[in-house]
């Protein structure tokens, strides 16, 4: 399941619902990303291309399913303006054994960080700037190029 | 009427333009030339190497024809999620 929301969500609620859907799975792994407090950030604003972004994320999930034995997956992603301490993204994966769930969750986050069609603006000290892609995110994604085929 | 959408840094210029394309605009390259002439600041963004163009939500590295029934999107480098 993929959901892109323009208002806040409760990761605990989403995860509880996911656990119901994944009943019987031996392993559930989740990751929640939050707007971090770096002492300067006032807000973060994400935009997406409706329809296009969802299609790309579905492709990431299909890719994950082809590599790991996933029973269920969940991606919840915020768009719009967010303040420090707000959840941005939740990824959850369920599988029979832990390794598939761990790696698929990690992989999906790397795909979201590097290849998902989102555009981000940060407001710091009253100034709003576009966030450029990070080399670290690209390096993280490359870890999967030669891993387990 | 073609719909042209702008994302990322392009959205600083405009969010959306609905336009009857001139006859000489038949593909992505000629559309980019047209927009460079009509939208201030567009040319420099379009020239950036990470710029992506989709036609009806499909991104292709090869030349693609465009027409008045199409939705074309200009996207600056992705920030990621």
Backbone of each chain as ProteinMPNN parsed JSONL, in Angstrom:
{"seq_chain_A": "XXXXXXXXXXXXXXXXXXXXXXXXXXXXXXXXXXXXXXXXXXXXXXXXXXXXXXXXXXXXXXXXXXXXXXXXXXXXXXXXXXXXXXXXXXXXXXXXXXXXXXXXXXXXXXXXXXXXXXXXXXXXXXXXXXXXXXXXXXXXXXXXXXXXX", "coords_chain_A": {"N_chain_A": [[0.837, -1.19, 0.0], [0.493, 2.177, -0.829], [0.644, 5.472, 0.196], [0.228, 8.877, -0.267], [0.244, 11.775, 1.47], [-1.246, 14.919, 2.242], [-1.524, 15.921, 4.688], [-0.875, 15.575, 8.245], [0.213, 12.416, 9.704], [-0.193, 9.548, 11.841], [2.313, 7.626, 12.865], [2.295, 5.411, 14.62], [-0.358, 4.543, 14.596], [-0.631, 3.904, 11.876], [1.215, 1.851, 11.668], [0.123, -0.034, 13.388], [-2.196, -0.694, 12.002], [-1.014, -1.784, 9.773], [0.206, -4.017, 10.869], [-2.014, -5.543, 11.408], [-2.877, -6.145, 8.828], [-0.749, -7.626, 7.993], [-0.896, -9.94, 9.403], [0.306, -12.88, 10.831], [2.761, -12.823, 9.673], [6.247, -13.44, 10.114], [8.09, -11.517, 10.6], [8.292, -8.054, 11.034], [9.364, -5.009, 9.893], [10.093, -1.592, 10.377], [10.528, 1.806, 9.333], [10.705, 5.154, 10.305], [10.829, 8.414, 9.159], [11.647, 11.682, 10.227], [11.132, 15.241, 10.46], [14.056, 16.738, 11.145], [15.561, 18.373, 13.988], [17.816, 20.687, 13.566], [18.614, 22.9, 14.724], [18.356, 25.114, 13.173], [16.511, 24.785, 11.124], [13.288, 25.754, 10.198], [11.025, 24.982, 8.843], [9.915, 22.451, 6.529], [9.188, 21.774, 3.189], [7.5, 19.711, 0.998], [6.977, 18.759, -2.367], [5.165, 17.034, -4.965], [4.55, 15.125, -7.979], [1.543, 14.442, -8.826], [0.285, 11.246, -9.349], [2.373, 10.568, -11.164], [4.471, 10.407, -9.301], [3.451, 8.454, -7.545], [3.346, 6.269, -9.281], [6.062, 5.815, -9.765], [6.904, 5.074, -7.192], [5.441, 2.764, -6.822], [6.809, 1.171, -8.606], [9.231, 0.901, -7.251], [8.413, -0.698, -5.138], [7.605, -3.002, -6.485], [10.044, -3.794, -7.458], [11.369, -4.36, -5.052], [9.814, -6.501, -4.206], [10.515, -8.36, -6.081], [13.016, -9.009, -5.308], [13.093, -9.735, -2.633], [11.372, -11.865, -0.289], [8.602, -10.677, 0.263], [5.738, -10.236, 2.247], [3.92, -8.227, 2.793], [3.795, -4.67, 2.268], [4.262, -1.24, 3.181], [4.059, 2.138, 2.414], [4.05, 5.324, 3.531], [3.883, 8.664, 2.801], [4.567, 12.042, 3.374], [3.514, 15.145, 1.91], [3.66, 18.702, 1.316], [3.744, 21.397, 3.747], [5.839, 21.111, 6.574], [6.662, 21.027, 10.05], [9.423, 21.026, 12.415], [9.968, 17.887, 13.948], [7.886, 16.549, 12.848], [6.446, 13.643, 11.361], [7.724, 12.429, 8.291], [7.96, 10.277, 6.551], [6.97, 6.873, 6.405], [7.994, 3.607, 6.262], [7.182, 0.273, 5.971], [7.723, -3.215, 6.201], [6.881, -6.633, 5.713], [7.595, -10.021, 6.326], [8.313, -13.575, 6.074], [10.698, -14.298, 7.321], [13.258, -12.492, 9.15], [15.409, -11.252, 7.705], [14.65, -10.684, 5.054], [12.667, -8.758, 5.469], [14.11, -6.723, 6.807], [16.076, -5.984, 4.861], [14.547, -5.285, 2.632], [13.111, -3.1, 3.582], [15.145, -1.265, 4.098], [16.171, -0.998, 1.503], [13.924, 0.112, 0.172], [13.743, 2.585, 1.447], [16.15, 3.733, 0.622], [15.667, 3.917, -2.122], [13.509, 5.704, -2.103], [14.776, 7.968, -1.054], [16.564, 8.672, -3.042], [15.474, 8.411, -5.632], [12.78, 8.926, -5.749], [10.185, 10.942, -7.055], [10.166, 13.682, -5.598], [10.229, 17.023, -4.458], [12.016, 19.257, -2.48], [11.895, 21.856, -0.129], [13.635, 23.868, 2.178], [13.186, 25.905, 5.0], [15.162, 28.136, 6.584], [16.162, 30.259, 9.103], [14.435, 32.205, 8.115], [14.879, 32.13, 5.415], [14.135, 30.535, 2.376], [15.11, 27.669, 0.671], [15.836, 25.494, -2.123], [16.307, 22.013, -1.778], [19.072, 20.167, -2.631], [19.952, 17.085, -4.365], [21.591, 14.583, -2.355], [24.911, 13.384, -2.219], [25.526, 11.286, -0.533], [23.109, 9.907, -0.332], [22.894, 8.888, -2.904], [25.106, 7.221, -2.92], [24.343, 5.428, -0.96], [22.237, 4.158, -2.242], [23.575, 2.857, -4.278], [24.678, 0.71, -3.006], [23.008, -1.419, -3.393], [23.332, -2.303, -5.928], [25.052, -4.451, -6.545], [24.277, -6.247, -4.757], [22.958, -9.261, -3.691], [21.366, -10.947, -6.061]], "CA_chain_A": [[0.0, 0.0, 0.0], [1.247, 3.436, -0.934], [-0.22, 6.631, 0.458], [0.881, 10.178, -0.209], [-0.708, 12.573, 2.246], [-0.908, 16.341, 2.393], [-1.684, 16.296, 6.1], [-0.096, 14.742, 9.153], [-0.232, 11.053, 9.984], [0.282, 8.979, 13.099], [3.043, 6.399, 12.51], [1.883, 4.279, 15.467], [-1.642, 4.052, 14.069], [-0.388, 3.279, 10.564], [1.926, 0.593, 11.881], [-0.833, -0.976, 13.992], [-3.052, -1.175, 10.913], [-0.176, -2.635, 8.922], [0.391, -5.297, 11.569], [-3.249, -6.337, 11.219], [-2.885, -6.655, 7.446], [0.358, -8.587, 7.837], [-1.069, -10.956, 10.438], [0.916, -14.159, 10.497], [4.15, -12.638, 9.234], [7.203, -13.706, 11.183], [8.957, -10.356, 10.831], [7.845, -6.752, 10.541], [10.383, -3.977, 10.094], [9.591, -0.285, 9.935], [11.388, 2.985, 9.46], [9.989, 6.426, 10.253], [11.688, 9.588, 9.006], [11.052, 12.869, 10.848], [11.817, 16.508, 10.209], [14.991, 16.821, 12.269], [15.861, 19.679, 14.577], [19.25, 20.961, 13.471], [18.836, 24.194, 15.356], [18.115, 26.22, 12.242], [15.359, 24.531, 10.247], [11.978, 26.172, 10.699], [10.024, 24.115, 8.208], [10.288, 21.715, 5.336], [8.025, 21.667, 2.319], [7.709, 18.736, -0.081], [5.973, 18.711, -3.424], [5.274, 15.851, -5.808], [3.792, 15.153, -9.234], [0.486, 13.482, -8.525], [0.153, 10.185, -10.365], [3.734, 10.222, -11.596], [5.239, 10.004, -8.115], [2.911, 7.178, -7.068], [3.759, 5.221, -10.227], [7.474, 5.505, -9.501], [7.039, 4.363, -5.917], [4.958, 1.392, -7.074], [7.927, 0.479, -9.247], [10.207, 0.527, -6.205], [7.844, -1.824, -4.376], [7.684, -4.179, -7.35], [11.458, -4.192, -7.471], [11.647, -4.988, -3.75], [9.14, -7.815, -4.17], [11.234, -9.308, -6.939], [14.306, -9.353, -4.69], [12.913, -10.32, -1.302], [10.076, -12.537, -0.116], [7.759, -9.793, 1.064], [4.307, -10.558, 2.342], [3.2, -6.952, 2.729], [4.629, -3.478, 2.44], [3.518, 0.006, 3.373], [4.8, 3.392, 2.316], [3.247, 6.53, 3.758], [4.79, 9.793, 2.587], [3.96, 13.369, 3.46], [3.875, 16.299, 1.091], [3.181, 19.925, 1.946], [4.642, 22.057, 4.705], [5.978, 20.391, 7.839], [7.552, 21.64, 11.032], [10.354, 20.116, 13.103], [9.308, 16.879, 14.774], [6.76, 15.962, 12.106], [6.843, 12.489, 10.543], [7.714, 12.644, 6.834], [7.811, 9.027, 5.805], [6.945, 5.595, 7.115], [8.112, 2.416, 5.416], [7.091, -0.969, 6.75], [7.775, -4.433, 5.39], [6.577, -7.851, 6.468], [8.034, -11.234, 5.635], [8.35, -14.771, 6.924], [11.919, -14.227, 8.132], [13.639, -11.099, 9.388], [16.366, -10.669, 6.76], [13.912, -10.121, 3.913], [11.985, -7.525, 5.9], [15.146, -5.703, 7.067], [16.732, -5.495, 3.638], [13.559, -4.624, 1.762], [12.792, -1.793, 4.171], [16.333, -0.433, 3.854], [16.185, -0.745, 0.057], [12.84, 1.038, -0.195], [14.106, 3.939, 1.907], [17.197, 4.257, -0.269], [15.011, 4.305, -3.382], [12.726, 6.924, -1.854], [15.675, 9.108, -0.824], [17.338, 9.053, -4.229], [14.813, 8.338, -6.937], [11.353, 9.269, -5.722], [9.953, 12.31, -7.548], [9.768, 14.683, -4.611], [11.08, 18.212, -4.427], [12.008, 19.667, -1.085], [12.394, 23.19, 0.22], [13.866, 24.089, 3.602], [13.216, 27.299, 5.459], [16.081, 28.325, 7.708], [16.381, 31.681, 9.422], [13.585, 33.029, 7.261], [15.22, 31.979, 4.002], [13.689, 29.253, 1.816], [15.988, 27.21, -0.414], [15.61, 24.144, -2.641], [17.266, 21.014, -1.29], [19.69, 19.435, -3.738], [20.212, 15.675, -4.049], [22.808, 14.373, -1.57], [25.776, 12.324, -2.718], [25.424, 10.151, 0.389], [21.916, 9.125, -0.69], [23.214, 8.143, -4.128], [26.032, 6.146, -2.527], [23.547, 4.421, -0.239], [21.461, 3.393, -3.222], [24.48, 2.012, -5.064], [24.966, -0.52, -2.252], [22.132, -2.507, -3.816], [23.613, -2.68, -7.317], [25.677, -5.772, -6.642], [23.862, -7.093, -3.639], [21.958, -10.333, -3.812], [20.467, -11.037, -7.224]], "C_chain_A": [[0.878, 1.248, 0.0], [0.274, 4.583, -0.702], [0.627, 7.89, 0.503], [-0.139, 11.151, 0.374], [-0.274, 14.028, 2.318], [-1.235, 16.847, 3.792], [-1.016, 15.248, 6.981], [-0.656, 13.329, 9.31], [0.41, 10.579, 11.28], [0.992, 7.663, 12.781], [2.609, 5.194, 13.34], [0.573, 3.667, 14.967], [-1.431, 3.303, 12.749], [0.268, 1.913, 10.725], [1.003, -0.461, 12.494], [-1.753, -1.552, 12.919], [-2.279, -2.119, 9.988], [0.0, -4.017, 9.559], [-0.848, -6.18, 11.449], [-3.265, -6.961, 9.826], [-1.856, -7.756, 7.244], [0.273, -9.701, 8.873], [-0.482, -12.294, 9.973], [2.344, -14.036, 10.004], [5.088, -12.887, 10.411], [8.041, -12.492, 11.524], [8.307, -9.097, 10.242], [8.919, -5.734, 10.907], [9.791, -2.647, 9.63], [10.647, 0.781, 10.14], [10.491, 4.217, 9.383], [11.003, 7.552, 10.145], [10.949, 10.823, 9.498], [11.791, 14.121, 10.389], [12.739, 16.765, 11.403], [15.191, 18.272, 12.718], [17.368, 19.881, 14.521], [19.577, 22.341, 14.037], [18.534, 25.374, 14.459], [16.853, 26.034, 11.399], [14.049, 24.95, 10.919], [10.879, 25.291, 10.107], [10.614, 23.475, 6.962], [9.028, 21.612, 4.482], [8.335, 20.724, 1.164], [6.59, 18.85, -1.106], [6.202, 17.448, -4.255], [4.429, 16.054, -7.055], [2.746, 14.059, -9.105], [0.312, 12.491, -9.677], [1.527, 9.678, -10.784], [4.55, 9.694, -10.41], [4.759, 8.641, -7.608], [3.358, 6.018, -7.968], [5.216, 4.817, -9.992], [7.63, 4.688, -8.22], [6.51, 2.927, -6.052], [6.058, 0.558, -7.719], [8.979, 0.048, -8.237], [9.707, -0.706, -5.444], [7.912, -3.109, -5.203], [9.109, -4.718, -7.4], [11.823, -4.911, -6.171], [11.021, -6.381, -3.697], [9.86, -8.848, -5.021], [12.544, -9.766, -6.292], [14.167, -10.058, -3.349], [11.508, -10.898, -1.183], [9.188, -11.702, 0.817], [6.326, -10.291, 1.076], [3.465, -9.296, 2.181], [4.213, -5.823, 2.778], [3.72, -2.266, 2.558], [4.474, 1.174, 3.195], [3.802, 4.527, 2.51], [4.207, 7.709, 3.644], [4.028, 11.106, 2.625], [4.402, 14.25, 2.31], [3.282, 17.519, 1.798], [4.171, 20.444, 2.972], [4.633, 21.327, 6.045], [6.93, 21.112, 8.766], [8.442, 20.575, 11.668], [9.559, 19.142, 13.982], [8.117, 16.225, 14.115], [7.235, 14.728, 11.339], [6.697, 12.796, 9.048], [7.361, 11.357, 6.111], [7.779, 7.837, 6.762], [7.038, 4.494, 6.072], [8.026, 1.203, 6.327], [7.069, -2.151, 5.792], [7.506, -5.64, 6.286], [6.981, -9.061, 5.64], [8.025, -12.408, 6.607], [9.539, -14.689, 7.879], [12.471, -12.803, 8.141], [14.485, -10.481, 8.276], [15.658, -10.027, 5.559], [13.251, -8.792, 4.294], [12.982, -6.398, 6.143], [15.659, -5.11, 5.755], [15.747, -4.775, 2.723], [13.207, -3.239, 2.288], [13.933, -0.804, 3.895], [16.402, -0.014, 2.38], [15.119, 0.284, -0.339], [13.147, 2.456, 0.268], [15.185, 4.545, 1.015], [16.6, 4.691, -1.607], [14.222, 5.61, -3.2], [13.641, 8.144, -1.737], [16.353, 9.579, -2.098], [16.524, 9.188, -5.504], [13.332, 8.697, -6.926], [11.161, 10.708, -6.186], [9.305, 13.211, -6.489], [10.74, 15.848, -4.734], [10.883, 18.875, -3.073], [12.561, 21.08, -0.946], [12.526, 23.282, 1.733], [13.785, 25.574, 3.888], [14.074, 27.366, 6.709], [16.31, 29.81, 7.894], [15.633, 32.592, 8.446], [13.868, 32.904, 5.771], [14.825, 30.577, 3.512], [14.562, 28.881, 0.62], [15.578, 25.813, -0.858], [16.687, 23.216, -2.113], [17.761, 20.208, -2.484], [19.861, 17.966, -3.359], [21.534, 15.53, -3.306], [23.602, 13.202, -2.147], [25.671, 11.077, -1.846], [24.227, 9.265, 0.044], [22.169, 8.293, -1.945], [24.147, 6.967, -3.814], [25.283, 5.033, -1.809], [22.792, 3.532, -1.226], [22.347, 2.438, -4.009], [24.842, 0.713, -4.338], [24.178, -1.702, -2.802], [22.449, -3.011, -5.222], [24.126, -4.11, -7.431], [25.24, -6.713, -5.537], [22.804, -8.075, -4.088], [21.043, -10.238, -5.044], [19.965, -12.448, -7.396]], "O_chain_A": [[1.863, 1.346, 0.732], [-0.785, 4.653, -1.326], [1.623, 7.956, 1.223], [-1.235, 11.324, -0.16], [0.913, 14.332, 2.441], [-1.223, 18.052, 4.046], [-0.641, 14.172, 6.514], [-1.841, 13.084, 9.08], [1.408, 11.128, 11.746], [0.33, 6.677, 12.459], [2.557, 4.076, 12.827], [0.416, 2.447, 14.919], [-1.977, 2.22, 12.537], [-0.066, 0.955, 10.028], [1.093, -1.641, 12.156], [-2.055, -2.746, 12.923], [-2.815, -3.11, 9.492], [-0.052, -5.042, 8.88], [-0.747, -7.405, 11.394], [-3.614, -8.129, 9.654], [-2.046, -8.68, 6.453], [1.282, -10.336, 9.181], [-0.75, -12.761, 8.866], [3.062, -15.032, 9.923], [4.759, -12.583, 11.557], [8.637, -12.425, 12.599], [7.84, -9.094, 9.104], [9.324, -5.615, 12.063], [9.083, -2.584, 8.626], [11.527, 0.671, 10.994], [9.628, 4.316, 8.51], [11.933, 7.635, 10.948], [9.762, 10.994, 9.219], [12.949, 14.05, 9.978], [12.277, 16.982, 12.523], [15.02, 19.227, 11.961], [18.109, 19.318, 15.327], [20.673, 22.868, 13.847], [18.464, 26.511, 14.926], [16.209, 27.008, 11.009], [13.75, 24.554, 12.045], [9.93, 24.912, 10.793], [11.643, 23.893, 6.432], [7.934, 21.389, 5.0], [9.312, 20.914, 0.44], [5.42, 19.016, -0.763], [7.289, 16.871, -4.247], [3.688, 17.03, -7.169], [3.053, 12.878, -9.262], [0.206, 12.884, -10.839], [1.789, 8.475, -10.752], [5.226, 8.67, -10.51], [5.572, 7.777, -7.28], [3.7, 4.937, -7.489], [5.557, 3.634, -10.017], [8.397, 3.727, -8.177], [7.065, 1.996, -5.469], [6.214, -0.623, -7.41], [9.551, -1.036, -8.35], [10.47, -1.626, -5.149], [8.237, -4.175, -4.68], [9.341, -5.927, -7.387], [12.5, -5.939, -6.188], [11.635, -7.325, -3.199], [9.827, -10.045, -4.734], [13.111, -10.787, -6.682], [15.009, -10.874, -2.973], [10.582, -10.478, -1.878], [9.054, -12.0, 2.003], [5.781, -10.709, 0.054], [2.429, -9.305, 1.516], [5.334, -5.989, 3.259], [2.577, -2.268, 2.102], [5.567, 1.189, 3.763], [2.841, 4.669, 1.754], [5.233, 7.742, 4.323], [2.983, 11.258, 1.992], [5.515, 14.123, 1.799], [2.51, 17.39, 2.748], [5.306, 19.974, 3.047], [3.58, 20.975, 6.578], [7.893, 21.735, 8.32], [8.233, 19.377, 11.478], [8.61, 19.529, 14.664], [7.412, 15.434, 14.742], [8.305, 14.755, 10.731], [5.689, 13.345, 8.605], [6.56, 11.352, 5.176], [8.47, 7.811, 7.781], [6.259, 4.455, 5.12], [8.723, 1.125, 7.339], [6.472, -2.091, 4.717], [7.863, -5.652, 7.464], [6.748, -9.123, 4.433], [7.763, -12.25, 7.8], [9.419, -14.966, 9.072], [12.181, -12.01, 7.246], [14.3, -9.312, 7.94], [16.041, -8.945, 5.114], [13.28, -7.829, 3.527], [12.747, -5.258, 5.742], [15.673, -3.893, 5.569], [16.09, -3.764, 2.111], [13.026, -2.306, 1.506], [13.7, 0.341, 3.509], [16.653, 1.146, 2.054], [15.395, 1.213, -1.099], [12.846, 3.42, -0.437], [15.137, 5.732, 0.692], [16.99, 5.721, -2.158], [14.273, 6.501, -4.048], [13.326, 9.217, -2.251], [16.683, 10.758, -2.226], [16.855, 10.001, -6.366], [12.701, 8.763, -7.981], [11.895, 11.6, -5.758], [8.099, 13.458, -6.488], [11.911, 15.674, -5.069], [9.764, 19.035, -2.586], [13.561, 21.441, -1.567], [11.651, 22.836, 2.475], [14.262, 26.396, 3.106], [13.775, 26.756, 7.735], [16.616, 30.526, 6.941], [16.153, 33.621, 8.016], [13.172, 33.506, 4.954], [15.14, 29.571, 4.148], [14.731, 29.664, -0.315], [15.038, 25.039, -0.069], [17.852, 23.601, -2.014], [16.974, 19.642, -3.243], [19.909, 17.63, -2.175], [22.488, 16.256, -3.582], [23.039, 12.17, -2.513], [25.721, 9.954, -2.347], [24.307, 8.039, 0.114], [21.726, 7.149, -2.046], [24.002, 5.875, -4.362], [25.55, 3.85, -2.02], [22.723, 2.314, -1.06], [21.922, 1.339, -4.367], [25.258, -0.262, -4.965], [24.614, -2.849, -2.696], [21.903, -4.023, -5.66], [23.696, -4.875, -8.294], [25.757, -7.821, -5.396], [21.864, -7.715, -4.796], [20.053, -9.507, -5.029], [19.198, -12.723, -8.319]]}, "seq_chain_B": "XXXXXXXXXXXXXXXXXXXXXXXXXXXXXXXXXXXXXXXXXXXXXXXXXXXXXXXXXXXXXXXXXXXXXXXXXXXXXXXXX", "coords_chain_B": {"N_chain_B": [[-5.081, 21.965, -26.596], [-2.082, 22.157, -24.926], [-0.819, 20.976, -21.81], [1.42, 22.234, -19.567], [3.512, 21.419, -17.01], [5.278, 22.364, -14.061], [7.938, 21.51, -11.954], [9.785, 21.388, -8.85], [12.619, 23.482, -8.968], [11.722, 24.663, -11.292], [9.153, 25.371, -10.668], [9.329, 27.772, -9.459], [9.143, 29.534, -11.477], [6.725, 29.129, -12.772], [3.673, 27.369, -12.133], [1.961, 25.989, -13.789], [1.149, 25.902, -17.217], [-1.258, 26.394, -19.629], [-1.463, 25.917, -22.955], [-1.799, 26.717, -26.416], [0.034, 25.159, -28.699], [2.558, 26.533, -30.818], [2.906, 25.961, -34.38], [5.47, 25.068, -35.027], [6.352, 23.716, -32.833], [6.962, 20.566, -32.1], [8.209, 18.541, -30.788], [10.103, 17.502, -27.832], [12.457, 19.017, -27.806], [11.923, 21.28, -29.437], [9.843, 22.338, -27.989], [11.131, 23.034, -25.631], [12.791, 25.032, -26.595], [10.849, 26.891, -27.38], [9.663, 27.492, -24.868], [11.869, 28.581, -23.63], [12.041, 30.953, -24.915], [9.761, 32.239, -24.161], [9.264, 32.102, -21.427], [10.586, 33.69, -18.789], [13.753, 33.06, -17.423], [13.616, 30.362, -17.797], [15.316, 29.054, -19.642], [17.902, 28.74, -18.51], [17.434, 26.963, -16.42], [16.449, 24.753, -17.802], [18.704, 23.934, -19.08], [20.236, 22.665, -17.215], [21.915, 19.695, -16.106], [20.523, 17.708, -14.694], [17.896, 18.028, -15.298], [14.661, 16.796, -16.016], [12.282, 15.682, -18.389], [8.969, 14.9, -18.802], [6.547, 13.28, -20.847], [3.227, 12.962, -20.916], [3.508, 11.668, -18.483], [5.638, 9.972, -18.873], [9.033, 9.46, -18.839], [11.61, 9.9, -21.071], [14.768, 9.251, -22.49], [15.243, 9.647, -25.076], [14.324, 11.552, -28.035], [11.037, 12.864, -28.086], [7.826, 13.155, -29.455], [5.583, 15.955, -29.162], [2.348, 17.354, -28.577], [-0.786, 19.16, -28.839], [-2.49, 17.69, -27.255], [-1.15, 16.761, -25.149], [0.367, 16.227, -21.873], [2.952, 17.794, -20.475], [5.798, 17.697, -18.456], [8.193, 19.563, -16.71], [10.985, 18.966, -14.796], [13.097, 19.702, -12.133], [16.231, 18.687, -10.583], [15.734, 15.856, -8.512], [14.844, 16.016, -5.106], [14.407, 13.921, -3.492], [12.808, 11.709, -1.085]], "CA_chain_B": [[-4.323, 22.773, -25.635], [-1.116, 21.369, -24.16], [-0.647, 21.35, -20.398], [2.832, 22.161, -19.197], [3.626, 21.481, -15.552], [6.633, 22.696, -13.619], [8.217, 20.98, -10.621], [11.073, 21.772, -8.286], [13.038, 24.864, -9.246], [10.885, 25.215, -12.368], [7.903, 25.913, -10.131], [9.553, 29.187, -9.111], [8.794, 30.319, -12.67], [5.289, 28.95, -13.001], [3.223, 26.021, -11.733], [1.271, 25.32, -14.9], [0.771, 26.733, -18.357], [-2.108, 25.757, -20.639], [-1.07, 26.694, -24.13], [-1.942, 26.197, -27.785], [1.429, 25.169, -29.151], [2.805, 26.986, -32.194], [3.07, 24.838, -35.321], [6.844, 24.537, -35.069], [6.636, 22.892, -31.649], [6.534, 19.196, -32.423], [8.904, 17.577, -29.937], [10.584, 18.092, -26.574], [13.501, 20.018, -28.067], [11.326, 22.536, -29.907], [9.058, 22.894, -26.875], [12.088, 23.669, -24.726], [13.183, 26.285, -27.255], [9.698, 27.796, -27.281], [9.526, 27.963, -23.481], [13.03, 29.429, -23.337], [11.781, 32.278, -25.497], [8.534, 32.849, -23.638], [9.229, 32.105, -19.957], [11.842, 34.253, -18.284], [14.488, 32.216, -16.487], [13.436, 28.946, -18.116], [16.428, 28.484, -20.42], [19.031, 28.33, -17.665], [17.041, 25.754, -15.686], [16.315, 23.645, -18.759], [20.048, 23.514, -19.494], [20.901, 21.9, -16.152], [22.015, 18.297, -16.556], [19.579, 16.824, -14.008], [16.511, 18.321, -15.693], [13.928, 15.706, -16.66], [11.046, 16.087, -19.058], [8.062, 13.774, -19.063], [5.417, 13.511, -21.751], [2.158, 12.086, -20.425], [4.072, 10.966, -17.318], [6.706, 9.043, -19.253], [10.328, 10.113, -19.058], [12.407, 9.168, -22.042], [16.031, 9.916, -22.808], [15.251, 9.93, -26.518], [13.4, 12.607, -28.447], [9.637, 12.449, -28.035], [6.954, 14.168, -30.052], [4.596, 16.566, -28.266], [1.257, 18.026, -29.278], [-1.728, 19.891, -28.0], [-3.234, 16.814, -26.348], [-0.202, 16.171, -24.207], [0.764, 16.852, -20.607], [4.415, 17.768, -20.431], [6.279, 18.196, -17.161], [9.612, 19.887, -16.542], [11.343, 18.674, -13.411], [14.501, 19.907, -11.762], [16.806, 17.542, -9.864], [14.886, 15.373, -7.427], [15.418, 16.113, -3.756], [14.17, 12.661, -2.804], [11.801, 11.779, -0.028]], "C_chain_B": [[-3.362, 21.872, -24.863], [-1.061, 21.889, -22.722], [0.825, 21.171, -20.06], [2.927, 22.405, -17.695], [5.084, 21.69, -15.169], [6.833, 22.226, -12.18], [9.625, 21.369, -10.172], [11.38, 23.221, -8.61], [12.21, 25.494, -10.367], [9.612, 25.864, -11.822], [8.074, 27.327, -9.588], [9.135, 30.096, -10.266], [7.29, 30.309, -12.912], [4.921, 27.564, -12.491], [2.684, 25.264, -12.943], [0.967, 26.34, -15.988], [-0.109, 25.88, -19.277], [-1.933, 26.555, -21.914], [-1.383, 25.951, -25.437], [-0.547, 26.292, -28.394], [1.545, 25.725, -30.566], [3.117, 25.788, -33.096], [4.471, 24.246, -35.294], [7.198, 23.697, -33.838], [6.061, 21.503, -31.873], [7.191, 18.141, -31.533], [9.449, 18.292, -28.697], [11.583, 19.212, -26.832], [12.889, 21.349, -28.512], [10.435, 23.162, -28.847], [9.986, 23.637, -25.902], [12.565, 25.004, -25.309], [12.069, 27.327, -27.131], [9.561, 28.368, -25.87], [10.695, 28.868, -23.083], [12.813, 30.849, -23.837], [10.608, 32.993, -24.822], [8.458, 32.913, -22.109], [10.585, 32.566, -19.438], [12.482, 33.318, -17.256], [14.438, 30.729, -16.816], [14.691, 28.327, -18.736], [17.553, 27.975, -19.52], [18.689, 27.082, -16.857], [16.98, 24.544, -16.615], [17.684, 23.09, -19.159], [20.759, 22.681, -18.428], [20.839, 20.405, -16.448], [20.999, 17.372, -15.882], [18.121, 17.102, -14.361], [15.887, 17.116, -16.399], [12.659, 16.271, -17.283], [10.198, 14.838, -19.248], [6.979, 14.216, -20.028], [4.361, 12.48, -21.371], [2.703, 11.112, -19.379], [5.102, 9.909, -17.675], [7.968, 9.837, -19.543], [11.122, 9.26, -20.031], [13.671, 9.966, -22.335], [16.093, 10.281, -24.292], [14.239, 11.032, -26.83], [11.977, 12.058, -28.5], [8.79, 13.546, -28.653], [5.98, 14.703, -28.998], [3.541, 17.272, -29.121], [0.288, 18.63, -28.298], [-2.581, 19.016, -27.082], [-2.365, 16.3, -25.201], [-0.05, 16.978, -22.922], [2.277, 16.698, -20.505], [4.859, 18.365, -19.095], [7.783, 18.431, -17.215], [9.937, 19.756, -15.061], [12.818, 18.966, -13.173], [14.972, 18.691, -10.967], [15.923, 17.157, -8.682], [15.591, 15.566, -6.093], [15.328, 14.78, -3.041], [13.206, 12.856, -1.654], [12.39, 12.008, 1.34]], "O_chain_B": [[-3.797, 20.921, -24.212], [-1.234, 23.08, -22.465], [1.396, 20.096, -20.245], [2.492, 23.434, -17.179], [5.998, 21.248, -15.866], [6.015, 22.501, -11.302], [10.515, 21.638, -10.979], [10.505, 24.083, -8.535], [12.018, 26.71, -10.393], [9.063, 26.784, -12.428], [7.091, 28.005, -9.291], [8.816, 31.268, -10.067], [6.676, 31.333, -13.213], [5.775, 26.68, -12.427], [2.917, 24.066, -13.102], [0.584, 27.477, -15.716], [0.269, 24.77, -19.651], [-2.227, 27.75, -21.945], [-1.246, 24.732, -25.532], [-0.016, 27.388, -28.577], [0.715, 25.417, -31.421], [3.54, 24.734, -32.619], [4.641, 23.047, -35.516], [8.239, 23.04, -33.816], [4.849, 21.295, -31.841], [6.775, 16.983, -31.527], [9.287, 19.501, -28.529], [11.557, 20.24, -26.155], [13.28, 22.412, -28.03], [10.286, 24.383, -28.805], [9.662, 24.722, -25.419], [12.719, 25.985, -24.582], [12.32, 28.491, -26.817], [9.368, 29.571, -25.695], [10.529, 29.802, -22.299], [13.323, 31.814, -23.268], [10.487, 34.215, -24.909], [7.676, 33.689, -21.559], [11.6, 31.898, -19.634], [11.817, 32.848, -16.333], [15.133, 29.927, -16.192], [15.076, 27.21, -18.391], [18.093, 26.893, -19.753], [19.553, 26.234, -16.631], [17.407, 23.449, -16.252], [17.806, 21.922, -19.529], [21.781, 22.057, -18.714], [19.843, 19.906, -16.972], [20.647, 16.341, -16.456], [17.215, 16.49, -13.796], [16.506, 16.499, -17.265], [12.053, 17.21, -16.767], [10.664, 13.838, -19.794], [6.551, 15.37, -20.025], [4.582, 11.274, -21.491], [2.406, 9.917, -19.389], [5.406, 9.039, -16.859], [7.98, 10.751, -20.367], [11.283, 8.055, -19.837], [13.644, 11.194, -22.417], [16.896, 11.118, -24.705], [13.409, 11.39, -25.994], [11.755, 10.92, -28.912], [9.015, 14.73, -28.402], [5.604, 13.993, -28.065], [3.814, 17.721, -30.235], [0.507, 18.615, -27.087], [-3.309, 19.529, -26.232], [-2.813, 15.495, -24.385], [-0.287, 18.184, -22.868], [2.797, 15.583, -20.457], [4.358, 19.404, -18.666], [8.541, 17.594, -17.707], [9.277, 20.338, -14.2], [13.679, 18.522, -13.933], [14.193, 17.772, -10.711], [15.431, 18.015, -7.95], [16.789, 15.311, -5.968], [16.076, 14.525, -2.098], [12.836, 13.973, -1.295], [11.653, 12.088, 2.323]]}, "name": "protein", "num_of_chains": 2, "seq": "XXXXXXXXXXXXXXXXXXXXXXXXXXXXXXXXXXXXXXXXXXXXXXXXXXXXXXXXXXXXXXXXXXXXXXXXXXXXXXXXXXXXXXXXXXXXXXXXXXXXXXXXXXXXXXXXXXXXXXXXXXXXXXXXXXXXXXXXXXXXXXXXXXXXXXXXXXXXXXXXXXXXXXXXXXXXXXXXXXXXXXXXXXXXXXXXXXXXXXXXXXXXXXXXXXXXXXXXXXXXXXXXXXXXXX"}
